[in-house]
Amino acid sequence: MTAIQLNAEMLRNLSIIAEDENLLKRAAKYLRKLVAEKKADPTEMTREEFFARVDKAERQIAEGKGITFTNHDDMNKWLNSL
């Protein structure tokens, strides 16, 4: 579903909800909860932060600080140790 389709669906549903004050209150409460969850996401980063991390990783690899694996088992052992 595209963003335009999602927007259209949201507006259709809001037009139905707008006729009932209790539903409006519940919808507003849920939307506030969604916004709070989005703000609290510690994994979210800006494009600049993401590319800064990529640049740092590339520098570390160039300096020989990267980790390499010769097979899947070694990689899985390392990942499981995290």
N, CA, C and O atoms as CSV, one atom per row, in Angstrom:
chain,resi,resn,atom,element,x,y,z
A,1,MET,N,N,0.849,-1.172,0.000
A,1,MET,CA,C,0.000,0.000,0.000
A,1,MET,C,C,0.898,1.240,0.000
A,1,MET,O,O,1.841,1.332,0.787
A,2,THR,N,N,0.605,2.167,-0.867
A,2,THR,CA,C,1.411,3.378,-0.970
A,2,THR,C,C,1.013,4.381,0.112
A,2,THR,O,O,-0.019,4.239,0.768
A,3,ALA,N,N,1.852,5.386,0.277
A,3,ALA,CA,C,1.570,6.436,1.259
A,3,ALA,C,C,0.281,7.174,0.900
A,3,ALA,O,O,-0.482,7.553,1.789
A,4,ILE,N,N,0.035,7.379,-0.377
A,4,ILE,CA,C,-1.191,8.068,-0.796
A,4,ILE,C,C,-2.414,7.224,-0.446
A,4,ILE,O,O,-3.422,7.748,0.027
A,5,GLN,N,N,-2.320,5.924,-0.680
A,5,GLN,CA,C,-3.436,5.041,-0.343
A,5,GLN,C,C,-3.661,5.003,1.169
A,5,GLN,O,O,-4.800,5.009,1.635
A,6,LEU,N,N,-2.563,4.962,1.931
A,6,LEU,CA,C,-2.692,4.969,3.390
A,6,LEU,C,C,-3.338,6.254,3.880
A,6,LEU,O,O,-4.195,6.231,4.764
A,7,ASN,N,N,-2.921,7.384,3.299
A,7,ASN,CA,C,-3.526,8.668,3.677
A,7,ASN,C,C,-5.018,8.677,3.371
A,7,ASN,O,O,-5.817,9.144,4.183
A,8,ALA,N,N,-5.396,8.163,2.202
A,8,ALA,CA,C,-6.811,8.133,1.835
A,8,ALA,C,C,-7.598,7.256,2.799
A,8,ALA,O,O,-8.701,7.613,3.213
A,9,GLU,N,N,-7.030,6.105,3.157
A,9,GLU,CA,C,-7.713,5.229,4.109
A,9,GLU,C,C,-7.853,5.895,5.474
A,9,GLU,O,O,-8.905,5.801,6.106
A,10,MET,N,N,-6.797,6.566,5.929
A,10,MET,CA,C,-6.852,7.269,7.212
A,10,MET,C,C,-7.947,8.335,7.196
A,10,MET,O,O,-8.715,8.449,8.151
A,11,LEU,N,N,-8.019,9.108,6.123
A,11,LEU,CA,C,-9.026,10.170,6.035
A,11,LEU,C,C,-10.442,9.599,5.995
A,11,LEU,O,O,-11.353,10.160,6.604
A,12,ARG,N,N,-10.631,8.488,5.280
A,12,ARG,CA,C,-11.959,7.852,5.255
A,12,ARG,C,C,-12.362,7.419,6.665
A,12,ARG,O,O,-13.484,7.657,7.112
A,13,ASN,N,N,-11.409,6.774,7.356
A,13,ASN,CA,C,-11.704,6.308,8.714
A,13,ASN,C,C,-11.934,7.470,9.674
A,13,ASN,O,O,-12.808,7.400,10.538
A,14,LEU,N,N,-11.156,8.534,9.525
A,14,LEU,CA,C,-11.343,9.701,10.386
A,14,LEU,C,C,-12.708,10.359,10.175
A,14,LEU,O,O,-13.305,10.875,11.120
A,15,SER,N,N,-13.195,10.338,8.940
A,15,SER,CA,C,-14.510,10.937,8.689
A,15,SER,C,C,-15.600,10.153,9.401
A,15,SER,O,O,-16.604,10.730,9.818
A,16,ILE,N,N,-15.418,8.857,9.545
A,16,ILE,CA,C,-16.378,8.036,10.282
A,16,ILE,C,C,-16.253,8.293,11.784
A,16,ILE,O,O,-17.254,8.458,12.481
A,17,ILE,N,N,-15.024,8.324,12.265
A,17,ILE,CA,C,-14.764,8.529,13.691
A,17,ILE,C,C,-15.204,9.920,14.139
A,17,ILE,O,O,-15.643,10.096,15.276
A,18,ALA,N,N,-15.091,10.909,13.254
A,18,ALA,CA,C,-15.395,12.300,13.610
A,18,ALA,C,C,-16.829,12.494,14.076
A,18,ALA,O,O,-17.138,13.498,14.719
A,19,GLU,N,N,-17.700,11.559,13.765
A,19,GLU,CA,C,-19.103,11.682,14.154
A,19,GLU,C,C,-19.371,11.212,15.588
A,19,GLU,O,O,-20.476,11.383,16.103
A,20,ASP,N,N,-18.352,10.618,16.232
A,20,ASP,CA,C,-18.541,10.059,17.576
A,20,ASP,C,C,-17.439,10.583,18.495
A,20,ASP,O,O,-16.265,10.264,18.313
A,21,GLU,N,N,-17.826,11.387,19.480
A,21,GLU,CA,C,-16.840,12.009,20.376
A,21,GLU,C,C,-16.008,10.983,21.136
A,21,GLU,O,O,-14.805,11.171,21.312
A,22,ASN,N,N,-16.630,9.911,21.582
A,22,ASN,CA,C,-15.887,8.878,22.313
A,22,ASN,C,C,-14.832,8.211,21.434
A,22,ASN,O,O,-13.708,7.967,21.873
A,23,LEU,N,N,-15.206,7.918,20.188
A,23,LEU,CA,C,-14.233,7.340,19.263
A,23,LEU,C,C,-13.091,8.313,18.985
A,23,LEU,O,O,-11.933,7.910,18.880
A,24,LEU,N,N,-13.427,9.597,18.865
A,24,LEU,CA,C,-12.393,10.608,18.645
A,24,LEU,C,C,-11.403,10.640,19.813
A,24,LEU,O,O,-10.194,10.727,19.602
A,25,LYS,N,N,-11.914,10.571,21.025
A,25,LYS,CA,C,-11.048,10.580,22.201
A,25,LYS,C,C,-10.134,9.358,22.208
A,25,LYS,O,O,-8.939,9.464,22.483
A,26,ARG,N,N,-10.715,8.192,21.900
A,26,ARG,CA,C,-9.906,6.972,21.874
A,26,ARG,C,C,-8.833,7.039,20.785
A,26,ARG,O,O,-7.691,6.631,21.000
A,27,ALA,N,N,-9.214,7.559,19.617
A,27,ALA,CA,C,-8.257,7.677,18.517
A,27,ALA,C,C,-7.129,8.641,18.891
A,27,ALA,O,O,-5.960,8.362,18.623
A,28,ALA,N,N,-7.469,9.756,19.498
A,28,ALA,CA,C,-6.466,10.736,19.899
A,28,ALA,C,C,-5.508,10.142,20.922
A,28,ALA,O,O,-4.298,10.359,20.855
A,29,LYS,N,N,-6.064,9.385,21.876
A,29,LYS,CA,C,-5.227,8.745,22.895
A,29,LYS,C,C,-4.257,7.757,22.248
A,29,LYS,O,O,-3.077,7.724,22.597
A,30,TYR,N,N,-4.752,6.959,21.313
A,30,TYR,CA,C,-3.901,5.983,20.637
A,30,TYR,C,C,-2.832,6.670,19.791
A,30,TYR,O,O,-1.684,6.227,19.764
A,31,LEU,N,N,-3.196,7.734,19.111
A,31,LEU,CA,C,-2.216,8.465,18.297
A,31,LEU,C,C,-1.110,9.066,19.161
A,31,LEU,O,O,0.058,9.058,18.773
A,32,ARG,N,N,-1.478,9.589,20.335
A,32,ARG,CA,C,-0.453,10.113,21.250
A,32,ARG,C,C,0.504,8.996,21.665
A,32,ARG,O,O,1.712,9.208,21.771
A,33,LYS,N,N,-0.047,7.812,21.896
A,33,LYS,CA,C,0.779,6.656,22.271
A,33,LYS,C,C,1.741,6.294,21.131
A,33,LYS,O,O,2.917,6.020,21.370
A,34,LEU,N,N,1.239,6.294,19.907
A,34,LEU,CA,C,2.101,5.985,18.758
A,34,LEU,C,C,3.235,6.990,18.610
A,34,LEU,O,O,4.378,6.616,18.350
A,35,VAL,N,N,2.912,8.262,18.777
A,35,VAL,CA,C,3.927,9.311,18.663
A,35,VAL,C,C,4.979,9.149,19.754
A,35,VAL,O,O,6.172,9.315,19.499
A,36,ALA,N,N,4.542,8.826,20.965
A,36,ALA,CA,C,5.486,8.627,22.075
A,36,ALA,C,C,6.406,7.447,21.798
A,36,ALA,O,O,7.596,7.505,22.106
A,37,GLU,N,N,5.870,6.379,21.220
A,37,GLU,CA,C,6.693,5.214,20.880
A,37,GLU,C,C,7.736,5.582,19.839
A,37,GLU,O,O,8.886,5.155,19.935
A,38,LYS,N,N,7.349,6.363,18.856
A,38,LYS,CA,C,8.280,6.758,17.803
A,38,LYS,C,C,9.409,7.598,18.386
A,38,LYS,O,O,10.573,7.402,18.037
A,39,LYS,N,N,9.076,8.519,19.260
A,39,LYS,CA,C,10.086,9.369,19.875
A,39,LYS,C,C,11.028,8.564,20.753
A,39,LYS,O,O,12.198,8.918,20.899
A,40,ALA,N,N,10.526,7.482,21.341
A,40,ALA,CA,C,11.319,6.709,22.291
A,40,ALA,C,C,12.184,5.643,21.617
A,40,ALA,O,O,12.908,4.929,22.312
A,41,ASP,N,N,12.135,5.511,20.305
A,41,ASP,CA,C,12.882,4.466,19.608
A,41,ASP,C,C,14.376,4.762,19.632
A,41,ASP,O,O,14.830,5.677,18.945
A,42,PRO,N,N,15.156,3.998,20.416
A,42,PRO,CA,C,16.595,4.274,20.530
A,42,PRO,C,C,17.379,3.878,19.282
A,42,PRO,O,O,18.525,4.294,19.118
A,43,THR,N,N,16.783,3.085,18.407
A,43,THR,CA,C,17.499,2.643,17.208
A,43,THR,C,C,17.349,3.613,16.050
A,43,THR,O,O,18.056,3.499,15.048
A,44,GLU,N,N,16.435,4.568,16.178
A,44,GLU,CA,C,16.220,5.509,15.091
A,44,GLU,C,C,17.350,6.519,15.045
A,44,GLU,O,O,17.784,7.034,16.075
A,45,MET,N,N,17.823,6.796,13.834
A,45,MET,CA,C,18.891,7.790,13.675
A,45,MET,C,C,18.646,8.577,12.394
A,45,MET,O,O,17.908,8.146,11.508
A,46,THR,N,N,19.272,9.716,12.322
A,46,THR,CA,C,19.155,10.546,11.130
A,46,THR,C,C,20.059,9.978,10.039
A,46,THR,O,O,20.908,9.124,10.295
A,47,ARG,N,N,19.860,10.463,8.833
A,47,ARG,CA,C,20.732,10.039,7.719
A,47,ARG,C,C,22.187,10.385,8.027
A,47,ARG,O,O,23.100,9.610,7.741
A,48,GLU,N,N,22.383,11.575,8.621
A,48,GLU,CA,C,23.740,12.021,8.936
A,48,GLU,C,C,24.384,11.084,9.953
A,48,GLU,O,O,25.547,10.709,9.804
A,49,GLU,N,N,23.633,10.704,10.985
A,49,GLU,CA,C,24.166,9.783,11.994
A,49,GLU,C,C,24.492,8.425,11.375
A,49,GLU,O,O,25.528,7.831,11.674
A,50,PHE,N,N,23.599,7.942,10.510
A,50,PHE,CA,C,23.828,6.653,9.859
A,50,PHE,C,C,25.101,6.677,9.034
A,50,PHE,O,O,25.943,5.788,9.161
A,51,PHE,N,N,25.248,7.699,8.181
A,51,PHE,CA,C,26.420,7.752,7.312
A,51,PHE,C,C,27.698,8.033,8.099
A,51,PHE,O,O,28.778,7.621,7.677
A,52,ALA,N,N,27.596,8.720,9.226
A,52,ALA,CA,C,28.766,8.909,10.092
A,52,ALA,C,C,29.219,7.561,10.641
A,52,ALA,O,O,30.418,7.297,10.725
A,53,ARG,N,N,28.268,6.707,11.014
A,53,ARG,CA,C,28.621,5.370,11.507
A,53,ARG,C,C,29.239,4.529,10.405
A,53,ARG,O,O,30.185,3.782,10.654
A,54,VAL,N,N,28.717,4.641,9.185
A,54,VAL,CA,C,29.292,3.908,8.051
A,54,VAL,C,C,30.720,4.382,7.802
A,54,VAL,O,O,31.618,3.562,7.609
A,55,ASP,N,N,30.938,5.698,7.805
A,55,ASP,CA,C,32.286,6.249,7.601
A,55,ASP,C,C,33.244,5.756,8.673
A,55,ASP,O,O,34.380,5.390,8.369
A,56,LYS,N,N,32.800,5.741,9.923
A,56,LYS,CA,C,33.643,5.269,11.022
A,56,LYS,C,C,34.013,3.801,10.818
A,56,LYS,O,O,35.165,3.414,11.013
A,57,ALA,N,N,33.028,2.982,10.423
A,57,ALA,CA,C,33.289,1.566,10.188
A,57,ALA,C,C,34.282,1.376,9.041
A,57,ALA,O,O,35.157,0.514,9.115
A,58,GLU,N,N,34.152,2.169,7.992
A,58,GLU,CA,C,35.084,2.070,6.866
A,58,GLU,C,C,36.497,2.455,7.283
A,58,GLU,O,O,37.465,1.838,6.840
A,59,ARG,N,N,36.622,3.477,8.136
A,59,ARG,CA,C,37.951,3.861,8.642
A,59,ARG,C,C,38.552,2.734,9.478
A,59,ARG,O,O,39.740,2.434,9.363
A,60,GLN,N,N,37.724,2.111,10.321
A,60,GLN,CA,C,38.211,1.011,11.146
A,60,GLN,C,C,38.675,-0.162,10.284
A,60,GLN,O,O,39.690,-0.792,10.584
A,61,ILE,N,N,37.950,-0.447,9.239
A,61,ILE,CA,C,38.353,-1.532,8.339
A,61,ILE,C,C,39.670,-1.185,7.668
A,61,ILE,O,O,40.554,-2.036,7.561
A,62,ALA,N,N,39.812,0.057,7.213
A,62,ALA,CA,C,41.053,0.483,6.565
A,62,ALA,C,C,42.240,0.406,7.520
A,62,ALA,O,O,43.374,0.189,7.092
A,63,GLU,N,N,41.979,0.583,8.810
A,63,GLU,CA,C,43.037,0.512,9.823
A,63,GLU,C,C,43.303,-0.923,10.279
A,63,GLU,O,O,44.142,-1.161,11.147
A,64,GLY,N,N,42.586,-1.868,9.689
A,64,GLY,CA,C,42.793,-3.266,10.056
A,64,GLY,C,C,42.064,-3.685,11.317
A,64,GLY,O,O,42.385,-4.718,11.903
A,65,LYS,N,N,41.099,-2.908,11.738
A,65,LYS,CA,C,40.365,-3.211,12.959
A,65,LYS,C,C,39.061,-3.962,12.691
A,65,LYS,O,O,38.272,-4.180,13.610
A,66,GLY,N,N,38.834,-4.355,11.451
A,66,GLY,CA,C,37.607,-5.060,11.109
A,66,GLY,C,C,37.669,-6.516,11.536
A,66,GLY,O,O,38.747,-7.033,11.830
A,67,ILE,N,N,36.548,-7.165,11.572
A,67,ILE,CA,C,36.460,-8.577,11.934
A,67,ILE,C,C,36.118,-9.359,10.674
A,67,ILE,O,O,35.184,-9.007,9.954
A,68,THR,N,N,36.868,-10.409,10.411
A,68,THR,CA,C,36.577,-11.260,9.259
A,68,THR,C,C,36.340,-12.687,9.728
A,68,THR,O,O,36.824,-13.098,10.782
A,69,PHE,N,N,35.604,-13.418,8.944
A,69,PHE,CA,C,35.291,-14.807,9.261
A,69,PHE,C,C,35.588,-15.669,8.048
A,69,PHE,O,O,35.393,-15.250,6.908
A,70,THR,N,N,36.062,-16.880,8.310
A,70,THR,CA,C,36.363,-17.791,7.210
A,70,THR,C,C,35.204,-18.728,6.922
A,70,THR,O,O,35.155,-19.355,5.864
A,71,ASN,N,N,34.259,-18.826,7.871
A,71,ASN,CA,C,33.092,-19.679,7.637
A,71,ASN,C,C,31.905,-19.183,8.471
A,71,ASN,O,O,32.044,-18.327,9.346
A,72,HIS,N,N,30.751,-19.745,8.171
A,72,HIS,CA,C,29.516,-19.317,8.841
A,72,HIS,C,C,29.518,-19.661,10.328
A,72,HIS,O,O,28.991,-18.905,11.145
A,73,ASP,N,N,30.105,-20.792,10.674
A,73,ASP,CA,C,30.100,-21.208,12.083
A,73,ASP,C,C,30.834,-20.204,12.964
A,73,ASP,O,O,30.358,-19.853,14.044
A,74,ASP,N,N,31.997,-19.741,12.499
A,74,ASP,CA,C,32.755,-18.749,13.276
A,74,ASP,C,C,31.955,-17.455,13.425
A,74,ASP,O,O,31.932,-16.846,14.494
A,75,MET,N,N,31.308,-17.052,12.348
A,75,MET,CA,C,30.509,-15.832,12.392
A,75,MET,C,C,29.354,-16.004,13.379
A,75,MET,O,O,29.085,-15.107,14.178
A,76,ASN,N,N,28.675,-17.142,13.328
A,76,ASN,CA,C,27.552,-17.379,14.238
A,76,ASN,C,C,28.016,-17.425,15.692
A,76,ASN,O,O,27.318,-16.920,16.572
A,77,LYS,N,N,29.171,-18.015,15.960
A,77,LYS,CA,C,29.704,-18.036,17.321
A,77,LYS,C,C,29.947,-16.617,17.822
A,77,LYS,O,O,29.620,-16.283,18.961
A,78,TRP,N,N,30.526,-15.786,16.954
A,78,TRP,CA,C,30.798,-14.400,17.334
A,78,TRP,C,C,29.490,-13.650,17.593
A,78,TRP,O,O,29.370,-12.931,18.584
A,79,LEU,N,N,28.511,-13.819,16.700
A,79,LEU,CA,C,27.230,-13.139,16.869
A,79,LEU,C,C,26.529,-13.599,18.138
A,79,LEU,O,O,25.931,-12.783,18.839
A,80,ASN,N,N,26.591,-14.884,18.443
A,80,ASN,CA,C,25.942,-15.400,19.655
A,80,ASN,C,C,26.642,-14.905,20.926
A,80,ASN,O,O,26.036,-14.875,21.998
A,81,SER,N,N,27.908,-14.519,20.806
A,81,SER,CA,C,28.635,-14.051,21.996
A,81,SER,C,C,28.286,-12.601,22.343
A,81,SER,O,O,28.635,-12.122,23.422
A,82,LEU,N,N,27.612,-11.913,21.450
A,82,LEU,CA,C,27.262,-10.501,21.696
A,82,LEU,C,C,26.193,-10.363,22.739
A,82,LEU,O,O,25.786,-9.247,23.062
